[in-house]
Amino acid sequence: MPTAPETRDLLHQSYLFAGADADDLEKLEAICRRRTARKGEVLFADGDPAEGFFIVGSGKVKIYKLSPEGKERILHIIHPGWSFAEAAIFGDGHYPAYAEPLETSDLIFLPKDEFLALLESRNRLALNMIGGLSRFLRQFASQIEELTFKDVPARLARYLIDLAGPARRVELPVSKSQLASNLGTVSETLSRTFRRLQDEGLIRVEGKLISILNAEGLFDLSETCKE
C-alpha cells in the first residue's frame, strides 16, 4: 500500500478544506484519528448512527446500497484525497449507505461531535465546507443525469474520458463487475459495450488497461443521449 500523506497535507488537499488557513488546519488535525482499514471491512452500514466522516489517505473505498434482494449497487468509488459521509453528520444523523474498502486503505476519521463544535467556533471553516459540499452535490446531480438520459455506451465513454484526463492509456481502478455496478448496468452488458467501443476503433482493451485510440470519437459518444 502506498504511503499516505501527512494528516495536515491530506486535509489541505481535500476539496472540503482546500481554502482553510494554517490555523484552521491545525485545529482540524487535532481532532483527526488515523486508521488502517482492510479490504472488505464494513466501515459503516446503511442506517447506522453517523459518528463522523472520513478522508481517504491511500487506497480506495466503495460506497454502495443493497437492494431488498441483497444486490449491490455502487454509488461512488472514493479515491485518495476525497472525503465521504460528511453530509451524514447533519440532518437525521444516519449513514445513508454502506462503506467498504476495495483494498487496504489508510483513512482519516473526523468525529462528529468534535467537528461540529469546531464549525461553531470557526465560521470561515464552515463556509469552506459548504462550498466543498456544493461541488459534491453538482457532481452527484451530474451522475443522476447520466443514469437518466444516457445509455451504457455513453456512460462508459464519459467514465473513460474523466478517468484518463489528458492521458491516452489508463488502468481501471476497480474490477469490471464493480465498474458495471457503478455505471448502473450488469457485467455482461458492460463487456459487450467494451467490445463495441473496441470494434469501432475508439479504444483498445488489454485486461484492465485501456488505450484511447480516438479521443474525439469517444467524446462524441459520451455526449449522446438515449433515443
C-alpha contacts under 8 A as a table, 3 or more apart, distances in Angstrom:
res1	aa1	res2	aa2	distance
1	M	58	S	7.35
1	M	59	G	7.13
1	M	104	T	6.93
1	M	105	S	7.54
2	P	58	S	6.49
2	P	59	G	7.84
3	T	58	S	6.99
4	A	57	G	4.96
4	A	58	S	5.22
4	A	106	D	6.65
5	P	9	D	6.25
5	P	10	L	5.91
5	P	57	G	6.45
6	E	9	D	5.34
6	E	10	L	6.18
7	T	10	L	5.13
7	T	11	L	6.20
7	T	29	E	6.61
7	T	32	C	7.99
7	T	108	I	7.48
8	R	11	L	5.10
8	R	12	H	6.26
8	R	25	L	6.32
8	R	26	E	7.38
8	R	29	E	6.09
9	D	12	H	5.16
9	D	13	Q	6.22
10	L	13	Q	5.06
10	L	14	S	6.28
10	L	55	I	7.99
10	L	57	G	6.70
10	L	81	G	6.14
11	L	14	S	5.25
11	L	17	F	6.20
11	L	18	A	7.59
11	L	25	L	7.05
11	L	28	L	7.99
11	L	29	E	7.86
11	L	55	I	7.90
11	L	81	G	7.83
12	H	15	Y	7.86
12	H	17	F	5.56
12	H	18	A	5.01
12	H	19	G	7.59
12	H	20	A	6.99
12	H	25	L	7.22
13	Q	17	F	7.24
13	Q	18	A	5.83
13	Q	81	G	6.01
14	S	17	F	5.59
14	S	18	A	5.84
14	S	55	I	7.65
14	S	81	G	5.23
14	S	82	W	5.71
14	S	83	S	6.95
15	Y	18	A	5.27
15	Y	81	G	7.97
15	Y	82	W	7.06
15	Y	132	G	5.46
16	L	83	S	7.81
16	L	128	N	6.40
16	L	129	M	4.85
16	L	130	I	7.82
16	L	131	G	7.34
16	L	132	G	4.48
16	L	133	L	6.97
17	F	20	A	5.17
17	F	125	L	7.47
17	F	128	N	6.18
17	F	129	M	6.43
17	F	132	G	7.52
18	A	128	N	7.68
19	G	128	N	6.27
20	A	23	D	7.96
20	A	24	D	5.71
20	A	25	L	6.30
20	A	124	R	7.98
20	A	125	L	6.41
20	A	128	N	7.08
21	D	24	D	5.35
21	D	25	L	6.26
22	A	25	L	5.11
22	A	26	E	6.16
23	D	26	E	5.09
23	D	27	K	6.38
24	D	27	K	5.19
24	D	28	L	6.20
24	D	122	R	7.97
24	D	125	L	6.91
25	L	28	L	5.00
25	L	29	E	5.97
26	E	29	E	5.13
26	E	30	A	6.33
27	K	30	A	5.26
27	K	31	I	7.06
27	K	118	L	7.80
28	L	31	I	5.62
28	L	32	C	6.51
28	L	115	F	7.75
28	L	118	L	7.93
29	E	32	C	5.19
31	I	110	L	6.48
31	I	111	P	7.31
31	I	114	E	6.64
31	I	115	F	7.36
32	C	108	I	6.27
32	C	109	F	5.71
32	C	110	L	5.05
32	C	111	P	7.39
33	R	108	I	5.64
33	R	109	F	5.07
33	R	110	L	6.57
34	R	106	D	7.25
34	R	107	L	5.74
34	R	108	I	4.66
34	R	109	F	6.24
35	R	106	D	5.98
35	R	107	L	5.35
35	R	108	I	6.46
35	R	109	F	7.47
36	T	104	T	7.03
36	T	105	S	5.72
36	T	106	D	4.64
36	T	107	L	6.12
37	A	41	E	6.55
37	A	43	L	7.96
37	A	101	P	6.84
37	A	104	T	5.71
37	A	105	S	5.30
37	A	106	D	6.45
37	A	107	L	7.26
38	R	41	E	5.57
38	R	101	P	6.54
38	R	103	E	6.39
38	R	104	T	4.36
38	R	105	S	6.46
39	K	100	E	7.19
39	K	101	P	4.95
39	K	102	L	5.23
39	K	103	E	4.32
39	K	104	T	5.05
39	K	105	S	7.60
40	G	100	E	5.73
40	G	101	P	5.80
40	G	102	L	6.56
40	G	103	E	7.57
41	E	100	E	5.65
41	E	101	P	6.45
42	V	45	A	6.92
42	V	98	Y	7.18
42	V	99	A	5.92
42	V	100	E	4.79
42	V	101	P	7.57
43	L	98	Y	7.46
43	L	99	A	5.38
43	L	100	E	5.75
43	L	101	P	7.96
44	F	48	D	6.53
44	F	95	Y	7.32
44	F	97	A	7.92
44	F	98	Y	5.68
44	F	99	A	5.67
44	F	100	E	7.76
45	A	48	D	5.54
45	A	95	Y	6.91
45	A	96	P	7.99
45	A	97	A	6.09
45	A	98	Y	4.40
45	A	99	A	6.77
46	D	65	K	7.37
46	D	94	H	7.78
46	D	95	Y	5.51
46	D	96	P	5.07
46	D	97	A	4.08
46	D	98	Y	5.11
47	G	94	H	5.38
47	G	95	Y	5.25
47	G	96	P	5.89
47	G	97	A	7.13
48	D	94	H	5.48
48	D	95	Y	5.51
49	P	93	G	5.99
49	P	94	H	4.39
49	P	95	Y	6.27
50	A	53	F	7.74
50	A	88	A	5.91
50	A	89	I	5.57
50	A	93	G	5.21
50	A	94	H	4.65
50	A	95	Y	5.38
50	A	112	K	7.48
51	E	89	I	7.06
51	E	111	P	5.94
51	E	112	K	5.34
51	E	113	D	7.91
52	G	85	A	7.46
52	G	86	E	7.15
52	G	88	A	7.84
52	G	89	I	6.13
52	G	109	F	6.79
52	G	110	L	5.45
52	G	111	P	4.19
52	G	112	K	4.19
52	G	113	D	7.84
53	F	83	S	7.39
53	F	84	F	6.11
53	F	85	A	4.94
53	F	86	E	4.97
53	F	88	A	7.73
53	F	89	I	7.38
53	F	109	F	5.81
53	F	110	L	5.46
53	F	111	P	6.70
53	F	112	K	7.25
54	F	83	S	5.44
54	F	84	F	5.48
54	F	85	A	6.65
54	F	86	E	7.30
54	F	107	L	6.47
54	F	108	I	5.43
54	F	109	F	4.60
54	F	110	L	6.21
55	I	80	P	7.61
55	I	81	G	6.43
55	I	82	W	5.64
55	I	83	S	4.05
55	I	84	F	6.44
55	I	107	L	5.76
55	I	108	I	5.03
55	I	109	F	6.67
56	V	59	G	7.02
56	V	60	K	7.22
56	V	61	V	7.77
56	V	78	I	7.25
56	V	79	H	6.44
56	V	80	P	4.74
56	V	81	G	5.57
56	V	82	W	5.83
56	V	83	S	6.26
56	V	105	S	7.26
56	V	106	D	6.31
56	V	107	L	4.75
56	V	108	I	6.41
57	G	80	P	5.06
57	G	81	G	6.01
57	G	105	S	7.25
57	G	106	D	5.11
57	G	107	L	5.29
57	G	108	I	6.85
58	S	79	H	7.46
58	S	80	P	5.08
58	S	81	G	7.96
58	S	105	S	5.34
58	S	106	D	5.07
58	S	107	L	7.16
59	G	79	H	6.73
59	G	80	P	6.45
59	G	101	P	7.51
59	G	102	L	7.49
59	G	103	E	5.92
59	G	104	T	6.07
59	G	105	S	4.22
59	G	106	D	6.54
60	K	77	I	6.76
60	K	78	I	5.62
60	K	79	H	5.04
60	K	80	P	6.87
60	K	101	P	5.75
60	K	102	L	5.54
60	K	103	E	6.20
60	K	104	T	7.88
60	K	105	S	6.33
61	V	77	I	5.80
61	V	78	I	5.07
61	V	79	H	6.92
61	V	99	A	6.65
61	V	100	E	5.51
61	V	101	P	4.03
61	V	102	L	5.47
61	V	103	E	7.59
61	V	105	S	7.65
62	K	74	I	6.72
62	K	75	L	7.57
62	K	76	H	5.89
62	K	77	I	4.59
62	K	78	I	6.16
62	K	99	A	5.73
62	K	100	E	5.44
62	K	101	P	6.04
62	K	102	L	6.45
63	I	74	I	5.93
63	I	75	L	5.54
63	I	76	H	5.20
63	I	77	I	6.37
63	I	78	I	7.61
63	I	97	A	6.55
63	I	98	Y	5.59
63	I	99	A	4.62
63	I	100	E	6.72
64	Y	72	E	6.59
64	Y	73	R	5.43
64	Y	74	I	4.20
64	Y	75	L	5.16
64	Y	76	H	7.08
64	Y	97	A	5.73
64	Y	98	Y	5.21
64	Y	99	A	6.50
65	K	72	E	5.89
65	K	73	R	5.30
65	K	74	I	6.53
65	K	75	L	7.28
65	K	97	A	5.28
65	K	98	Y	6.08
66	L	69	E	7.64
66	L	70	G	5.27
66	L	71	K	5.38
66	L	72	E	4.72
66	L	73	R	6.26
67	S	70	G	5.02
67	S	71	K	5.11
67	S	72	E	6.60
67	S	73	R	7.76
68	P	71	K	7.46
72	E	181	S	7.43
73	R	181	S	5.39
73	R	182	N	6.82
73	R	184	G	7.48
74	I	77	I	7.62
74	I	178	Q	7.15
74	I	181	S	5.40
74	I	182	N	4.82
75	L	182	N	5.93
76	H	182	N	6.84
78	I	82	W	6.14
78	I	83	S	7.28
78	I	84	F	7.30
79	H	82	W	5.84
83	S	86	E	7.09
85	A	88	A	5.30
85	A	89	I	7.43
85	A	95	Y	6.90
86	E	89	I	5.98
86	E	90	F	7.97
87	A	90	F	5.74
87	A	91	G	7.80
87	A	133	L	7.83
88	A	91	G	6.81
88	A	92	D	7.61
88	A	93	G	5.46
88	A	94	H	5.71
88	A	95	Y	5.39
88	A	96	P	7.16
89	I	92	D	7.90
89	I	93	G	5.01
89	I	94	H	7.16
89	I	112	K	6.11
90	F	93	G	5.45
91	G	94	H	7.99
95	Y	98	Y	7.60
101	P	104	T	6.57
101	P	105	S	6.47
102	L	174	V	7.98
110	L	114	E	7.77
110	L	115	F	6.51
111	P	114	E	5.81
111	P	115	F	6.04
112	K	115	F	5.21
112	K	116	L	6.04
113	D	116	L	5.33
113	D	117	A	6.19
114	E	117	A	5.19
114	E	118	L	6.24
115	F	118	L	5.02
115	F	119	L	6.34
116	L	119	L	5.02
116	L	120	E	6.30
117	A	120	E	5.18
117	A	121	S	6.58
118	L	121	S	5.32
118	L	122	R	6.15
119	L	122	R	5.13
119	L	123	N	6.23
119	L	125	L	6.31
119	L	126	A	5.32
120	E	123	N	6.55
120	E	126	A	7.80
122	R	125	L	5.55
122	R	126	A	6.70
123	N	126	A	5.04
123	N	127	L	6.34
124	R	127	L	5.10
124	R	128	N	6.30
125	L	128	N	5.09
125	L	129	M	6.34
126	A	129	M	5.14
126	A	130	I	6.32
127	L	130	I	5.08
127	L	131	G	6.39
128	N	131	G	5.23
128	N	132	G	6.39
129	M	132	G	4.99
129	M	133	L	6.15
130	I	133	L	5.14
130	I	134	S	6.14
131	G	134	S	5.10
131	G	135	R	6.51
132	G	135	R	5.26
132	G	136	F	6.48
133	L	136	F	4.97
133	L	137	L	6.17
134	S	137	L	5.06
134	S	138	R	6.31
135	R	138	R	5.19
135	R	139	Q	6.37
136	F	139	Q	5.05
136	F	140	F	6.19
137	L	140	F	4.94
137	L	141	A	6.06
138	R	141	A	5.08
138	R	142	S	6.21
139	Q	142	S	5.09
139	Q	143	Q	6.36
140	F	143	Q	5.01
140	F	144	I	6.38
141	A	144	I	5.13
141	A	145	E	6.25
142	S	145	E	5.02
142	S	146	E	6.23
143	Q	146	E	5.07
143	Q	147	L	6.38
144	I	147	L	5.19
144	I	148	T	6.12
145	E	148	T	5.08
145	E	149	F	5.89
145	E	150	K	7.68
146	E	149	F	5.61
146	E	150	K	5.23
146	E	155	R	6.44
147	L	150	K	5.95
147	L	151	D	7.43
147	L	155	R	7.59
147	L	183	L	7.48
147	L	184	G	6.90
149	F	225	C	5.57
149	F	226	K	5.73
150	K	154	A	5.92
150	K	155	R	6.34
150	K	224	T	6.79
150	K	225	C	4.56
150	K	226	K	5.10
151	D	154	A	5.56
151	D	155	R	6.27
151	D	225	C	6.73
151	D	226	K	5.64
152	V	155	R	5.01
152	V	156	L	6.02
152	V	183	L	7.29
152	V	185	T	7.23
152	V	189	T	7.99
152	V	190	L	7.44
152	V	193	T	7.29
153	P	156	L	5.18
153	P	157	A	6.06
153	P	193	T	5.90
153	P	197	L	7.81
153	P	221	L	7.27
153	P	222	S	7.44
154	A	157	A	5.05
154	A	158	R	6.19
154	A	221	L	5.41
154	A	222	S	4.14
154	A	223	E	6.68
154	A	224	T	6.25
154	A	225	C	7.44
155	R	158	R	5.20
155	R	159	Y	6.16
155	R	183	L	6.66
155	R	222	S	6.37
156	L	159	Y	4.99
156	L	160	L	6.19
156	L	183	L	7.23
156	L	193	T	7.97
156	L	222	S	7.58
157	A	160	L	5.26
157	A	161	I	6.22
157	A	218	L	5.69
157	A	219	F	6.85
157	A	221	L	6.47
157	A	222	S	5.00
158	R	161	I	5.11
158	R	162	D	6.15
158	R	218	L	7.86
158	R	219	F	7.09
158	R	222	S	4.95
158	R	223	E	8.00
159	Y	162	D	5.27
159	Y	163	L	6.03
160	L	163	L	5.01
160	L	164	A	5.95
161	I	164	A	5.30
161	I	165	G	6.03
161	I	215	A	7.85
161	I	218	L	7.58
161	I	219	F	7.20
162	D	165	G	5.53
163	L	170	V	7.39
164	A	167	A	5.12
164	A	168	R	6.51
164	A	169	R	6.91
164	A	170	V	5.82
167	A	170	V	7.10
168	R	211	S	5.72
168	R	212	I	5.07
168	R	213	L	7.44
169	R	209	L	7.03
169	R	210	I	5.64
169	R	211	S	4.31
169	R	212	I	6.15
170	V	209	L	5.77
170	V	210	I	5.36
170	V	211	S	6.53
171	E	208	K	5.42
171	E	209	L	4.42
171	E	210	I	6.08
172	L	175	S	7.17
172	L	176	K	8.00
172	L	208	K	5.20
172	L	209	L	6.46
172	L	210	I	7.42
174	V	178	Q	6.08
174	V	179	L	6.28
175	S	178	Q	5.17
175	S	179	L	6.16
175	S	208	K	7.74
176	K	179	L	4.83
176	K	180	A	6.01
176	K	187	S	6.83
176	K	190	L	7.72
176	K	208	K	7.98
177	S	180	A	5.06
177	S	181	S	6.45
177	S	186	V	7.27
177	S	187	S	5.26
178	Q	181	S	5.17
178	Q	182	N	6.23
179	L	182	N	4.90
179	L	183	L	6.17
180	A	183	L	5.16
180	A	184	G	6.23
180	A	185	T	5.13
180	A	186	V	5.29
180	A	187	S	5.46
180	A	190	L	5.94
181	S	184	G	5.08
181	S	185	T	5.69
181	S	186	V	6.42
181	S	187	S	7.90
182	N	185	T	7.68
185	T	189	T	6.70
185	T	190	L	6.94
186	V	189	T	5.54
186	V	190	L	6.32
187	S	190	L	5.07
187	S	191	S	6.10
188	E	191	S	5.18
188	E	192	R	6.35
189	T	192	R	5.16
189	T	193	T	6.17
190	L	193	T	4.96
190	L	194	F	6.21
191	S	194	F	5.16
191	S	195	R	6.33
192	R	195	R	5.09
192	R	196	R	6.14
193	T	196	R	4.94
193	T	197	L	6.20
194	F	197	L	5.25
194	F	198	Q	6.16
194	F	205	V	7.49
195	R	198	Q	5.02
195	R	199	D	5.96
196	R	199	D	5.04
196	R	200	E	6.15
197	L	200	E	5.16
197	L	201	G	6.46
197	L	202	L	5.41
197	L	203	I	5.99
198	Q	201	G	5.15
198	Q	202	L	5.73
198	Q	203	I	4.91
198	Q	204	R	5.44
198	Q	205	V	6.96
199	D	202	L	7.64
200	E	203	I	7.95
201	G	204	R	7.47
201	G	213	L	6.58
201	G	214	N	6.90
202	L	212	I	6.27
202	L	213	L	5.17
202	L	214	N	4.71
202	L	215	A	7.11
202	L	217	G	6.48
202	L	218	L	6.05
203	I	210	I	6.68
203	I	211	S	5.46
203	I	212	I	4.52
203	I	213	L	5.01
203	I	214	N	6.81
204	R	210	I	5.79
204	R	211	S	5.02
204	R	212	I	6.59
204	R	213	L	6.96
205	V	208	K	7.21
205	V	209	L	6.12
205	V	210	I	4.91
205	V	211	S	6.60
206	E	209	L	5.07
206	E	210	I	6.31
207	G	210	I	7.76
212	I	215	A	6.14
214	N	217	G	5.39
214	N	218	L	6.21
215	A	218	L	5.03
215	A	219	F	6.12
216	E	219	F	5.11
216	E	220	D	6.24
217	G	220	D	5.08
217	G	221	L	6.26
218	L	221	L	5.13
218	L	222	S	6.24
219	F	222	S	4.99
219	F	223	E	6.51
220	D	223	E	5.34
220	D	224	T	6.84
221	L	224	T	5.45
